[in-house]
Amino acid sequence: MVGASIARYHERMGEVRVECHAGYREDETPRRLHLEGRAIEISGIPSRWKEPGALFFRVRTKEGRIYVLRKDEYIGRWDLPEVVI
């Protein structure tokens, strides 16, 4: 049932906006995410990976929560496919 609760959270959370540190690539490293009207500071990135058409980042916030962020490389939109807690 964890997947169902994640899906419900994702449906009600609305748009996710991600601020990044831009190195030699645009949107290289997420630093802050905006979710449900709150700015959430990212304290670390335990992992990152690439799949066809998307970049993924598992991030840890200063509150200790873990999120997986995905950026669609074609349209440049971020979403939140998983909240790990």
Buried (B, 14 or more C-beta within 10 A) or exposed (E): EEEEEBEEEBEEEEEBEBBBEEEEEEBEBBEBBBBEEEEBEBEEBEEBEEEEEBBBBBBBBEEEEBBBBBBEBEEEEBBBEBBEE
